Amino acid sequence: MDHEGLFVSERIKEVSMMCGREQSIYDQISSFGIALYILGLFDADDIMAVDDIDSDEAAAILKEHFTAIKKEDLPEDYHISKSREKYLAVIGDPSFPKHFAVLADTHSKKPFFSKLRYFGSGFDSLDELMSDFKGEDGITDNDIHYFRKNQFVPKVLSFPSKIYIVRDDGEYLVCEHN
């Protein structure tokens, strides 16, 4: 398990524990906020520090931080804590999403983790997820879309950087590094 995989696993455990609390503020956080928090898209110390987002904000984040893929492009042997890649299932039109679910484990009968409106957070099969939304606003089985989280790529400097080395006698050397 890599460093980020450990954080993802801990965030899933945290969200699962919050679900059991009565009258928690957690109820005010949407599936969008839960899924994006789990994937590390918020700079928040815990789930309670996440501001809720609506479907317009979710669509903008989806467009900026994810790339659409085909269902066939999902890995057959995947576990979220062991892979650098992260995947999201989106129910509804990606420009007006209804629900986000994180792909957690392809070997499980319930591979997706998300927060459903009536049942709290947990792992579900695709059929279980869709049963909560089918028929609502015309959603059908064709309204499930898959996305891969974009990897962070550090910027490469386009100009040589300079390294200054100061000696004890006050002189310094300037070295250029490409």
Secondary structure, 3 states (H helix, E strand, C coil): CCHHHHHHHHHHHHHHHHHCCCCCHHHHCCHHHHHHHHCCCCCCCCHHHCCCCCHHHHHHHHHHHEEEECHHHCCCCCECCCCCCCEEEEECCCCCCCEEEEECECCCCCCEEEEECCCEEEEECHHHHHHCCCCHHHCCHHHEEEEEECCCCCCCCCCCEEEEEECCCCCEEEEEEC
